[in-house]
């Protein structure tokens, strides 16, 4: 169970610190135990009177299937997001040029512009 405690620091405002069964690396939890631990924490967060925790619990509940699937497969959509980002980067770097003639120089990462014929 995740425990939230107020930690008093000298000459500073108290801050919230989360400690619990997940430790430093949540990926170290066995996939079979993850659903039970996640449900346990979500129950606690939903019952807490802290509005940010209640909101976080709602958000995590919406994405719980994907979170648990990651723990089973260790696969993410990161590589696909990187590929999808390429056209946006090219367009952003070419912003302000009047013709497409200069755009390929920016898409290849070259810092020199092509010469005019």
Steps between C-alpha positions, in 0.01 A plus 500: 500500500625846412540730799516875467664680788572864570871549552608802698822661384683768693401849385288365217137425442399139557496296180324179409711191447369174356633175637364161427531151367609612155827643628729686262423293189133420428611269216641262763147396600387163367224544238276260694522716813472832315122495453438431867748767613362754254141432611605533863668835439212629287254419780716689748543799268128515420410503871759762590383855547780634283345625176817446291518134610132445421550652155816292446315183599229576243760557228691183586175300498432619144846380389534192724472253210794660320708528818451133583564401137836677515596303810420176312663579165753778575397653166420867450392714207810722537665397171177568310463840666857583390417414139180705515695798635738520199261684264417749775869570559562551128206740472608693810859538378383615156257756635538838332647382170294600198581204277539129556838512328670571835304249708710188414814664642331525837347154491841332463654696784737688268576855605576624149234605256497357149650731239281663238554383140 
